[in-house]
Amino acid sequence: MLILIGVVVLLAGWLIWRNRQQKRQDLIPLPTNYPQLLQDNVPYYRSLSNDKKKLFEDRINHFLHHIRIEGIGTTVDDIDKVLVASSAIIPIFGFSDWYYPLTDVLLYEDRFNEAYETSGDGRNILGMVGEGGALKSAMVLSKPALHEGFANETSKGNTGIHEFVHLLDKVDGATDGLPEYLLDKSHIKPWLQLIHKSIDDIKANHSDINPYGITNEAEFFAVVSEYFFKRPDLLHEKHPELFTRLEEIFHQNPSEPTKELNPL
């Protein structure tokens, strides 16, 4: 019994110490050059009001204090950190208090294969969320793909956002394209029906959504979320029903960033 009490006391003490350490880290200000890096490289940030830009910076700062970003075969500089953190914050910016079950983001020098190799055959993976073992709480991203997602402002794709949407999808225990924590229960069935209808349209060449979305419901959700955040006006024009559902799921309208929605 005394041993058990001792373990409980030690655990409680460690939790208190960690909480205090995290609060101290959050008091460290964002590096002074980061707002300009955001302005120059993140179109989503540029569209925000000054007040929301400050909030976005605070969320970026918190993410960078709690998630380690490491280069594998490549260096990690300030712009890499800004783009990783922006990829994370953009999908959850409509939520007042949401954090990812994540400890590390690993940046690879190029595309990689399922063995995380950047040379040889089968190197067609741009990003991946760890499913088990040492990478369970990690995300792996191709550094060139991460940069391309922000540099090409006319595209509908963003690898970083894609992978963080997978993490959001995974929070309810299944990466299945159905973020049950973010959808009203009455909208779950219509959302699944809309996914399947949209996948059928892609297969019939009646859609401009990335064909990778036909892989399964989870990939469709991630692909159409990239579209939502990269080209919201175009998605609203071509796929208004999808746009409305995604506005509900993410609790924000990227085409009207000054529009106030009640945060979750």
N, C-alpha and C positions, 0 to 999 in steps of 0.2 A: 504493500500500500504506500509506504513511504517513497519507494522508488517511483511509483506511478505519479504521486504528487510532485516529486522532483522534476519528472519529465514534463508535466503540465506547466509547472512554473517556468522551466527553461523555455518551453515553446512560446508561452505567453510573453516572456521577456524578449524573445527573438522577434516576435511579431510587432511588439511595440517599438523595438529598435529599428526594424525595417521601415515601419510606417513613418517614423521620425526622419530617417534617412531620405525617404522618398519625398517628404515635404521639403526638406532642405534642398534637394535637387531641383524641385519645382521652383524654388526661389531664385535659382541661377538664371539670369536673363538670356534670351535668345541672342546669339552672336550678332553683332551690329550689321554685318553684311548680308544676313539671311533675308530680311525683307526685300532688299533689292534683287537678290537671286530669285525670290518668289515672283516678284514683279516681272522680271525678264524671262522667266522660264515656265511659269505655271499660269496658263490662260484663265483657269477657274479662279485663281486668286485675284487676277487683274479685274475680274468682273464684279468683285465684292465691294460693298461700301467700306469706308474707312473703319467704321466700328467693327464690321465683320472681318475685315482684314486683321485687325488686332486680335480678335478672337481666334481666327485661323492660326495666327502666329503662336498664340498661347498653346493651342492644341498641338501644333508642330513641336514646340519646345518640350511639352510633356512627353510626347512620343519618343523624341530623341534622347530624353533622360532615362527612359525605361526600357528601350529596345536597342540591342547592340547590332550595329551594321558592320559587317566584316567582308572584306574582299578576298576571294579565292582566285589566286592567279592574277589579281588586278589590285590597284590601289583604290581607296575610298576617299573622295574629297568632299568639300562642302556641297557642291551641286548634287552629288550622288545622294547625300543625306537629305537634302531638301526634296529631291524627287521621290525618294522612298517614302518619306514622311507625308508628303502631299498625296501620294497614292493611297496611303492609309486613311488620312483624315477626310478626303473628299467624300467617300461613301458614307461616313458617319457624322458629317458636319451638321446634319439635321437632328442629331441626338445630343442631348445635353450632357449625358454621362455614359459613355460607352468605350470600353477598352478591349483590345484583342487578346486572345489567349496565345500570346506570342512572346518569345524571348530574344530571338535572333532573326536577322535577315542577312542571307549570304548572297553576295553579288559575284557572279561568275563572269569571266572575261568574254564569253561568247555563248551561243546556244549550246545546249548540253543534251546528253542522252539519259536514259533511265538509270544509268550507273553514275550519273553526275560527271561524265567525262566530256571535256571540251575538244577532244580530238577523236578521229575515227569516224565510224559510220553511225547513222541513226541520231545525229545531233539536231533534232528538230524541236526541242523543248525550250520555250522562252521563260517559263516560270512554273513553279510547283510549290504546293503547300505540303509540308511534311505530314505523313500519315502514321508514323510509328518509329520506334527505336530512337536513335540519337537526334533525328530531325523532327521529332513529334511536335515540338513547339517552335519550329523554324520555318522560314519561307526561303526559297531559292529563286533568284531572278537573274536573267541575262542582263548584264549592264547595258549593252547596246540597245536591247529591246526596251529597257526602262526609259532610256533617253529618247528613243524614237517615238514612244507614246506621247511625250510632251512636245517634242520638236515639230512633229507633223500635225499642225493644227487643223488641217482639213480632213484628216482620217477619222474613222469611227472607232479606232482601237487604242487601247492603252493597257499594256501588259501588267503594269503595277496595280492599277485599279482592278483589273480582271482577277488577280490572285487575292487581293484583299476582299473582294466580293465573295470569293469562295470561302474565305474565313468567316465572313458574316453568315453565309449559308450554313456553315458547319456548326455554328453555336448551338443549335437545337439537337445536335447529335448525329445529323446526317447531312452530307453534302449532296443534296437532291434537287436543287432549284426551288425549294419551297421554304423560305425563311419564316417559319411559323411564329417566331417571336415578333416579327415585324408586320405581319398581316392580320387584319381582323379575321376572325374565324369564318365569318360569312363570305369572305372573299377568297378563301383558299381554293375551293373547287373552281370558281370562275378563272382564277389565275392559272391553274393547271390546264384547264380547257383552252385558255388563250395561248399558253406555251405550245400545246400540241397543234393547235391551228396554225400558229406561226411557223413551227417546224415543217408542217406540211407545205406551207407557202414557199419556204426556202427550197424544199426538195423539188417543187414544181417550177422553180426559177421565177417565182412571182414576188420576190422579196429582195431588198438590198441589204439585209442583215447578213453578217459574216456566216458563210456556210458551215464554219466550225460549230455553230450553234446547234446543228442537227445531231451532234455526237450523243448528247443526252440532255435531260432537263437542267442539270447543274451547269453544263457548259453554255446552254442557251441563256440561262439567267446571267452568267458572267459576261457573255458576249453582248447581250442587249443592254446590260448595265454600263459597259464601256461606251456604247453608242449614246446612251442617255446622258452621260457626263461629258462626252467629247462634242457631240453634235445635237444638243437638246432641241434646237429649233427644227432641224431636219427630221428627227425622230417624231416630234409632235406633228409635223406636217404629213409624214408618210405612215405613221403608226400611232394615231391618237389614242387608241385604247391601251396599247402597251405603255405609252407615255403616262397616262393617268394612273395605271397600276404601279408603275415604278415611282411616280411622285408620292403615292401612298406608302410604298415600302420604305423609301429613303427619307421621306418626310421633308422633301425639298424640291424646288423647281430650278434647275440650273440655268434655264433660259430667262428666269426672272429672279436673280439672286437677291434683290432687295425685298422680295415678297416675304412677309413674315408668316411663318408657320409655327404652331405651338410645338416646342421641342419635346421629344419623348424622354 
